[in-house]
Amino acid sequence: MPRRRKRARFEQLTEFERGRIIGLREAGLSYRAVASRVQRNSSTVMRVWKQWTDECRTTRKSGSGPRNVTSARDDRHLVRMARTDRTASSRQLAALWSIATGVSLCASSIRRRLLQCGLRARTPLYRIPLTHDHRRLRLQWANQHRDWRADWQHVVFSDESRFNLWYHDGRIRVRRYAGERHLPECIIERHSGRTPGVMVWGAIAYHRRSQLLRIVGNLNSNRYIREVLQPEAVPFLQSLPGAVFQQDNARPHTARIVKSFFAAQQVQLLPWPACSPDMSPIEHVWDVIGRRLARDPRPVASADELWTKSGWSLYPGVRERL
């Protein structure tokens, strides 16, 4: 039995193709000749020509499926509702729509209409609250260091980070168009909370990284010197000729006793603007570790178990400081 030929993918005729078929037929070409010109079947050419001669139209008939519940005006109303509250879910918008119009509309229809209008639910951009002075100082710092080149190879970026036993599920979405990621209404300000977890300290340089230290309890200036700077940070800096130490402006970092310690050890510090954790590349390291821990399907029962999770393998030579 001969093998059946695979059918080519069906494509609807465009308005240009329909007009071309009619023009070629009026020029006297046969159905077969027209089909050869437009690369279509003869039956398709006959159907278009018959539709033109019998009904004087070239457009396709409207489909037989169910019509849209909403009109174009309703769709614009939906878009305004979604843009007014960017974090509203499809179910919430459906409830608001029912209250406003008295017409029931399911959440899936809401999503389809918004997608057709270019509004897609995306993960919001999180940031910390910044005042006008914060923004001014950040810009001033960036302008002062815009011409740095090889100097960055000598900078040691350090920071503490806290990893919790559970993470935000990330279900909140904002509806926005492409290019609107940094709009104020598309940003959710996130404040960290005290939940069970592990506090760590680490530092990275251009070619090296320090050991990861665990910090148990609250970190004050004395503990910062005794458990972080003396055993790990200063030896790490002394192993790098011309190293410049970066830290944020947390209270344990800026205490007078800490400044005196840096002066005694002749540690060169990199000035750092307040509320600027996003400007430090070590934040990307914490993000990688946090993502790996969040992807781990095994539940974590305690902070000690969290400390020994495989995510710490990103930092070789991990050492715990109690």
C-alpha positions as a LaTeX table, in Angstrom:
\begin{tabular}{lrrr}
\hline
Residue & $x$ (\AA) & $y$ (\AA) & $z$ (\AA) \\
\hline
Met1 & 0.00 & 0.00 & 0.00 \\
Pro2 & 1.52 & 3.35 & $-0.98$ \\
Arg3 & 2.53 & 5.59 & 1.85 \\
Arg4 & 0.14 & 8.46 & 2.49 \\
Arg5 & 1.64 & 11.87 & 1.80 \\
Lys6 & 1.88 & 14.11 & 4.82 \\
Arg7 & $-0.53$ & 17.01 & 4.60 \\
Ala8 & 1.03 & 20.45 & 4.49 \\
Arg9 & 0.26 & 22.81 & 7.34 \\
Phe10 & $-2.98$ & 24.68 & 6.71 \\
Glu11 & $-2.77$ & 28.46 & 6.48 \\
Gln12 & $-5.63$ & 30.88 & 5.98 \\
Leu13 & $-5.62$ & 33.08 & 2.91 \\
Thr14 & $-4.68$ & 36.67 & 3.51 \\
Glu15 & $-6.72$ & 39.55 & 2.10 \\
Phe16 & $-3.92$ & 40.23 & $-0.38$ \\
Glu17 & $-4.01$ & 36.65 & $-1.66$ \\
Arg18 & $-7.78$ & 36.76 & $-2.06$ \\
Gly19 & $-7.57$ & 39.98 & $-4.03$ \\
Arg20 & $-4.78$ & 38.56 & $-6.18$ \\
Ile21 & $-6.84$ & 35.46 & $-7.00$ \\
Ile22 & $-9.79$ & 37.60 & $-8.08$ \\
Gly23 & $-7.56$ & 39.85 & $-10.17$ \\
Leu24 & $-5.91$ & 36.92 & $-11.97$ \\
Arg25 & $-9.30$ & 35.34 & $-12.68$ \\
Glu26 & $-10.63$ & 38.60 & $-14.09$ \\
Ala27 & $-7.53$ & 38.73 & $-16.28$ \\
Gly28 & $-8.69$ & 35.49 & $-17.90$ \\
Leu29 & $-6.43$ & 32.90 & $-16.23$ \\
Ser30 & $-7.80$ & 29.44 & $-15.53$ \\
Tyr31 & $-8.27$ & 28.03 & $-12.05$ \\
Arg32 & $-5.21$ & 25.83 & $-12.45$ \\
Ala33 & $-3.05$ & 28.71 & $-13.69$ \\
Val34 & $-4.15$ & 30.94 & $-10.83$ \\
Ala35 & $-3.48$ & 28.15 & $-8.31$ \\
Ser36 & 0.02 & 27.75 & $-9.72$ \\
Arg37 & 0.67 & 31.48 & $-9.41$ \\
Val38 & $-0.49$ & 31.83 & $-5.79$ \\
Gln39 & 0.77 & 28.39 & $-4.67$ \\
Arg40 & $-2.68$ & 27.23 & $-3.58$ \\
Asn41 & $-5.03$ & 24.39 & $-4.48$ \\
Ser42 & $-7.41$ & 24.79 & $-7.39$ \\
Ser43 & $-10.35$ & 24.11 & $-5.06$ \\
Thr44 & $-9.28$ & 27.06 & $-2.91$ \\
Val45 & $-9.15$ & 29.32 & $-5.97$ \\
Met46 & $-12.59$ & 28.14 & $-7.05$ \\
Arg47 & $-14.04$ & 28.79 & $-3.59$ \\
Val48 & $-12.67$ & 32.35 & $-3.46$ \\
Trp49 & $-13.90$ & 33.12 & $-6.98$ \\
Lys50 & $-17.36$ & 31.69 & $-6.26$ \\
Gln51 & $-17.60$ & 33.73 & $-3.08$ \\
Trp52 & $-16.77$ & 36.87 & $-5.06$ \\
Thr53 & $-19.17$ & 36.22 & $-7.92$ \\
Asp54 & $-22.08$ & 35.06 & $-5.72$ \\
Glu55 & $-21.76$ & 37.31 & $-2.67$ \\
Cys56 & $-19.44$ & 40.11 & $-3.86$ \\
Arg57 & $-17.16$ & 39.75 & $-0.85$ \\
Thr58 & $-13.63$ & 38.54 & $-0.16$ \\
Thr59 & $-13.58$ & 38.39 & 3.63 \\
Arg60 & $-14.08$ & 35.16 & 5.51 \\
Lys61 & $-17.29$ & 34.51 & 7.37 \\
Ser62 & $-17.14$ & 34.88 & 11.12 \\
Gly63 & $-16.42$ & 31.66 & 12.98 \\
Ser64 & $-19.13$ & 29.50 & 14.42 \\
Gly65 & $-17.55$ & 29.35 & 17.89 \\
Pro66 & $-18.78$ & 31.25 & 20.94 \\
Arg67 & $-18.49$ & 35.02 & 20.81 \\
Asn68 & $-16.47$ & 37.02 & 23.28 \\
Val69 & $-18.38$ & 38.06 & 26.35 \\
Thr70 & $-16.60$ & 41.40 & 26.43 \\
Ser71 & $-16.53$ & 44.09 & 23.80 \\
Ala72 & $-13.56$ & 46.23 & 22.83 \\
Arg73 & $-14.78$ & 48.88 & 25.26 \\
Asp74 & $-15.01$ & 46.29 & 28.03 \\
Asp75 & $-11.47$ & 45.16 & 27.28 \\
Arg76 & $-10.21$ & 48.72 & 27.68 \\
His77 & $-12.05$ & 48.90 & 31.00 \\
Leu78 & $-10.34$ & 45.69 & 32.10 \\
Val79 & $-6.94$ & 47.09 & 31.18 \\
Arg80 & $-7.63$ & 50.23 & 33.23 \\
Met81 & $-8.63$ & 48.10 & 36.21 \\
Ala82 & $-5.47$ & 46.00 & 35.93 \\
Arg83 & $-3.25$ & 49.07 & 35.61 \\
Thr84 & $-4.92$ & 50.76 & 38.59 \\
Asp85 & $-3.98$ & 47.84 & 40.87 \\
Arg86 & $-0.95$ & 46.11 & 39.35 \\
Thr87 & $-0.86$ & 43.35 & 41.98 \\
Ala88 & $-4.52$ & 42.29 & 41.63 \\
Ser89 & $-4.88$ & 38.65 & 40.63 \\
Ser90 & $-7.19$ & 37.42 & 37.88 \\
Arg91 & $-9.72$ & 36.24 & 40.47 \\
Gln92 & $-9.69$ & 39.62 & 42.19 \\
Leu93 & $-10.18$ & 41.40 & 38.88 \\
Ala94 & $-13.06$ & 39.05 & 38.05 \\
Ala95 & $-14.74$ & 39.90 & 41.37 \\
Leu96 & $-14.23$ & 43.64 & 40.78 \\
Trp97 & $-15.61$ & 43.27 & 37.26 \\
Ser98 & $-18.72$ & 41.49 & 38.54 \\
Ile99 & $-19.34$ & 44.26 & 41.10 \\
Ala100 & $-18.80$ & 47.06 & 38.57 \\
Thr101 & $-20.82$ & 45.64 & 35.66 \\
Gly102 & $-23.05$ & 42.96 & 37.13 \\
Val103 & $-21.72$ & 40.51 & 34.53 \\
Ser104 & $-19.91$ & 37.36 & 35.62 \\
Leu105 & $-16.52$ & 36.82 & 33.99 \\
Cys106 & $-14.16$ & 33.96 & 34.84 \\
Ala107 & $-10.52$ & 34.48 & 35.77 \\
Ser108 & $-9.26$ & 32.67 & 32.67 \\
Ser109 & $-11.18$ & 35.09 & 30.43 \\
Ile110 & $-9.63$ & 37.98 & 32.32 \\
Arg111 & $-6.15$ & 36.58 & 31.71 \\
Arg112 & $-6.83$ & 36.05 & 27.99 \\
Arg113 & $-8.11$ & 39.59 & 27.50 \\
Leu114 & $-5.15$ & 41.11 & 29.33 \\
Leu115 & $-2.68$ & 38.95 & 27.41 \\
Gln116 & $-4.24$ & 40.07 & 24.14 \\
Cys117 & $-3.68$ & 43.66 & 25.27 \\
Gly118 & $-0.03$ & 42.99 & 26.15 \\
Leu119 & $-0.39$ & 42.80 & 29.94 \\
Arg120 & 1.35 & 39.72 & 31.32 \\
Ala121 & 1.76 & 38.72 & 34.97 \\
Arg122 & 5.45 & 39.01 & 35.81 \\
Thr123 & 7.58 & 38.86 & 38.93 \\
Pro124 & 7.88 & 42.35 & 40.47 \\
Leu125 & 11.18 & 44.07 & 41.03 \\
Tyr126 & 11.88 & 44.27 & 44.79 \\
Arg127 & 13.85 & 47.10 & 46.33 \\
Ile128 & 14.44 & 48.77 & 49.67 \\
Pro129 & 12.86 & 52.19 & 50.37 \\
Leu130 & 15.17 & 55.02 & 49.27 \\
Thr131 & 14.91 & 58.67 & 50.27 \\
His132 & 15.98 & 61.61 & 48.12 \\
Asp133 & 19.30 & 61.82 & 50.00 \\
His134 & 19.93 & 58.11 & 49.46 \\
Arg135 & 19.50 & 58.52 & 45.72 \\
Arg136 & 21.69 & 61.63 & 45.66 \\
Leu137 & 24.55 & 59.94 & 47.54 \\
Arg138 & 24.33 & 56.82 & 45.38 \\
Leu139 & 24.59 & 58.92 & 42.22 \\
Gln140 & 27.46 & 60.93 & 43.70 \\
Trp141 & 29.36 & 57.73 & 44.55 \\
Ala142 & 28.77 & 56.31 & 41.06 \\
Asn143 & 30.07 & 59.49 & 39.41 \\
Gln144 & 33.18 & 59.47 & 41.59 \\
His145 & 34.04 & 55.89 & 40.61 \\
Arg146 & 32.88 & 55.87 & 37.00 \\
Asp147 & 36.44 & 56.06 & 35.64 \\
Trp148 & 37.85 & 53.23 & 37.76 \\
Arg149 & 39.38 & 50.42 & 35.74 \\
Ala150 & 42.04 & 48.16 & 37.26 \\
Asp151 & 41.28 & 49.50 & 40.76 \\
Trp152 & 38.28 & 47.18 & 41.04 \\
Gln153 & 40.61 & 44.17 & 40.97 \\
His154 & 41.91 & 45.23 & 44.39 \\
Val155 & 38.50 & 45.70 & 46.04 \\
Val156 & 37.32 & 43.05 & 48.50 \\
Phe157 & 33.52 & 43.12 & 48.82 \\
Ser158 & 32.14 & 41.79 & 52.10 \\
Asp159 & 28.72 & 41.42 & 53.62 \\
Glu160 & 26.54 & 39.44 & 55.96 \\
Ser161 & 23.48 & 37.60 & 54.76 \\
Arg162 & 20.68 & 35.72 & 56.44 \\
Phe163 & 19.12 & 32.57 & 54.99 \\
Asn164 & 15.77 & 31.58 & 56.43 \\
Leu165 & 14.25 & 28.16 & 56.87 \\
Trp166 & 11.53 & 29.06 & 54.39 \\
Tyr167 & 11.30 & 31.49 & 51.52 \\
His168 & 8.74 & 33.69 & 49.85 \\
Asp169 & 6.68 & 31.60 & 47.47 \\
Gly170 & 6.84 & 34.29 & 44.78 \\
Arg171 & 3.16 & 34.09 & 43.87 \\
Ile172 & 2.66 & 37.85 & 43.75 \\
Arg173 & 2.73 & 39.12 & 40.18 \\
Val174 & 2.36 & 42.54 & 38.59 \\
Arg175 & 0.75 & 43.19 & 35.23 \\
Arg176 & 2.93 & 45.37 & 33.06 \\
Tyr177 & 3.95 & 46.00 & 29.50 \\
Ala178 & 7.43 & 45.29 & 28.19 \\
Gly179 & 9.87 & 47.92 & 29.45 \\
Glu180 & 7.83 & 48.85 & 32.56 \\
Arg181 & 9.88 & 46.81 & 35.07 \\
His182 & 11.19 & 49.89 & 36.89 \\
Leu183 & 7.89 & 51.78 & 37.12 \\
Pro184 & 7.06 & 52.65 & 40.76 \\
Glu185 & 3.67 & 50.92 & 40.54 \\
Cys186 & 5.38 & 47.71 & 39.34 \\
Ile187 & 7.78 & 47.54 & 42.29 \\
Ile188 & 7.05 & 45.94 & 45.67 \\
Glu189 & 9.07 & 47.15 & 48.64 \\
Arg190 & 10.26 & 44.22 & 50.72 \\
His191 & 11.24 & 44.48 & 54.37 \\
Ser192 & 13.16 & 41.62 & 55.94 \\
Gly193 & 11.62 & 39.88 & 58.94 \\
Arg194 & 13.10 & 37.90 & 61.79 \\
Thr195 & 12.45 & 34.25 & 60.98 \\
Pro196 & 14.49 & 31.19 & 62.00 \\
Gly197 & 17.59 & 30.92 & 59.86 \\
Val198 & 21.37 & 31.24 & 59.60 \\
Met199 & 23.47 & 34.41 & 59.51 \\
Val200 & 26.72 & 34.19 & 57.54 \\
Trp201 & 29.61 & 36.47 & 56.58 \\
Gly202 & 31.73 & 36.24 & 53.46 \\
Ala203 & 34.00 & 38.27 & 51.20 \\
Ile204 & 34.93 & 38.05 & 47.52 \\
Ala205 & 37.81 & 39.54 & 45.53 \\
Tyr206 & 38.61 & 39.56 & 41.83 \\
His207 & 40.29 & 36.13 & 41.85 \\
Arg208 & 39.66 & 34.83 & 45.36 \\
Arg209 & 37.04 & 34.50 & 48.06 \\
Ser210 & 37.18 & 34.15 & 51.81 \\
Gln211 & 35.88 & 31.37 & 53.94 \\
Leu212 & 32.22 & 31.49 & 54.87 \\
Leu213 & 31.67 & 32.21 & 58.57 \\
Arg214 & 28.55 & 31.44 & 60.53 \\
Ile215 & 27.43 & 34.11 & 62.98 \\
Val216 & 25.30 & 32.86 & 65.86 \\
Gly217 & 23.23 & 35.49 & 67.64 \\
Asn218 & 23.31 & 39.24 & 67.23 \\
Leu219 & 26.44 & 40.76 & 65.75 \\
Asn220 & 27.83 & 43.79 & 67.58 \\
Ser221 & 31.04 & 45.72 & 67.03 \\
Asn222 & 33.08 & 43.66 & 69.51 \\
Arg223 & 31.97 & 40.36 & 68.00 \\
Tyr224 & 32.57 & 41.77 & 64.52 \\
Ile225 & 36.21 & 42.41 & 65.42 \\
Arg226 & 36.71 & 39.23 & 67.41 \\
Glu227 & 34.91 & 36.70 & 65.17 \\
Val228 & 35.14 & 38.21 & 61.68 \\
Leu229 & 37.86 & 40.81 & 61.24 \\
Gln230 & 40.68 & 39.34 & 63.32 \\
Pro231 & 40.44 & 35.66 & 62.32 \\
Glu232 & 39.35 & 36.00 & 58.68 \\
Ala233 & 38.95 & 39.45 & 57.11 \\
Val234 & 42.32 & 41.00 & 58.01 \\
Pro235 & 44.41 & 37.90 & 57.09 \\
Phe236 & 42.48 & 37.69 & 53.82 \\
Leu237 & 43.22 & 41.36 & 53.07 \\
Gln238 & 46.90 & 40.99 & 54.00 \\
Ser239 & 47.23 & 38.16 & 51.47 \\
Leu240 & 46.15 & 40.55 & 48.69 \\
Pro241 & 48.64 & 43.37 & 47.97 \\
Gly242 & 46.94 & 46.76 & 47.75 \\
Ala243 & 43.56 & 45.39 & 48.86 \\
Val244 & 40.70 & 47.83 & 49.51 \\
Phe245 & 38.02 & 46.63 & 51.92 \\
Gln246 & 34.33 & 47.27 & 51.25 \\
Gln247 & 31.58 & 46.94 & 53.82 \\
Asp248 & 28.17 & 48.49 & 54.24 \\
Asn249 & 27.21 & 51.08 & 56.84 \\
Ala250 & 25.67 & 48.74 & 59.41 \\
Arg251 & 26.20 & 49.85 & 63.01 \\
Pro252 & 28.70 & 47.10 & 63.89 \\
His253 & 30.79 & 48.16 & 60.87 \\
Thr254 & 30.89 & 51.90 & 61.61 \\
Ala255 & 31.43 & 51.88 & 65.38 \\
Arg256 & 34.40 & 53.88 & 66.68 \\
Ile257 & 36.09 & 50.77 & 68.02 \\
Val258 & 35.91 & 49.20 & 64.55 \\
Lys259 & 37.29 & 52.34 & 62.90 \\
Ser260 & 40.17 & 52.34 & 65.38 \\
Phe261 & 40.84 & 48.69 & 64.61 \\
Phe262 & 41.00 & 49.40 & 60.87 \\
Ala263 & 43.38 & 52.30 & 61.49 \\
Ala264 & 45.65 & 50.14 & 63.64 \\
Gln265 & 45.70 & 47.40 & 61.02 \\
Gln266 & 46.20 & 49.95 & 58.19 \\
Val267 & 43.16 & 48.67 & 56.31 \\
Gln268 & 42.13 & 50.85 & 53.39 \\
Leu269 & 38.34 & 51.23 & 53.21 \\
Leu270 & 36.15 & 51.94 & 50.21 \\
Pro271 & 33.53 & 54.63 & 51.02 \\
Trp272 & 30.05 & 53.20 & 50.57 \\
Pro273 & 26.68 & 54.98 & 50.24 \\
Ala274 & 23.90 & 54.08 & 52.65 \\
Cys275 & 21.11 & 51.68 & 51.67 \\
Ser276 & 23.03 & 50.35 & 48.67 \\
Pro277 & 23.27 & 46.56 & 48.98 \\
Asp278 & 22.31 & 46.16 & 45.32 \\
Met279 & 25.54 & 47.89 & 44.27 \\
Ser280 & 27.75 & 45.18 & 45.78 \\
Pro281 & 28.52 & 42.13 & 43.59 \\
Ile282 & 28.52 & 39.83 & 46.63 \\
Glu283 & 24.74 & 40.14 & 46.64 \\
His284 & 24.76 & 37.95 & 43.54 \\
Val285 & 26.61 & 35.27 & 45.53 \\
Trp286 & 23.94 & 35.35 & 48.23 \\
Asp287 & 21.28 & 35.16 & 45.53 \\
Val288 & 22.85 & 32.06 & 43.98 \\
Ile289 & 23.09 & 30.33 & 47.36 \\
Gly290 & 19.54 & 31.30 & 48.26 \\
Arg291 & 18.17 & 30.01 & 44.97 \\
Arg292 & 19.96 & 26.70 & 45.40 \\
Leu293 & 18.55 & 26.31 & 48.91 \\
Ala294 & 15.06 & 27.25 & 47.73 \\
Arg295 & 15.19 & 24.62 & 44.96 \\
Asp296 & 16.11 & 21.86 & 47.40 \\
Pro297 & 12.95 & 19.72 & 47.79 \\
Arg298 & 14.10 & 18.29 & 51.12 \\
Pro299 & 12.55 & 20.12 & 54.09 \\
Val300 & 14.86 & 21.77 & 56.59 \\
Ala301 & 13.97 & 21.26 & 60.25 \\
Ser302 & 16.59 & 23.40 & 62.00 \\
Ala303 & 19.16 & 26.13 & 61.47 \\
Asp304 & 21.99 & 23.64 & 62.00 \\
Glu305 & 20.63 & 21.49 & 59.19 \\
Leu306 & 20.31 & 24.54 & 56.98 \\
Trp307 & 23.99 & 25.36 & 57.64 \\
Thr308 & 25.08 & 21.92 & 56.46 \\
Lys309 & 22.94 & 21.94 & 53.30 \\
Ser310 & 24.63 & 21.36 & 49.97 \\
Gly311 & 24.18 & 25.01 & 49.04 \\
Trp312 & 27.26 & 25.92 & 51.07 \\
Ser313 & 29.40 & 23.92 & 48.66 \\
Leu314 & 29.46 & 27.08 & 46.53 \\
Tyr315 & 31.97 & 28.33 & 49.09 \\
Pro316 & 34.83 & 25.80 & 49.42 \\
Gly317 & 36.56 & 25.60 & 52.78 \\
Val318 & 33.53 & 26.52 & 54.81 \\
Arg319 & 34.30 & 27.04 & 58.47 \\
Glu320 & 31.88 & 27.60 & 61.33 \\
Arg321 & 32.58 & 30.19 & 64.00 \\
Leu322 & 30.64 & 29.83 & 67.24 \\
\hline
\end{tabular}
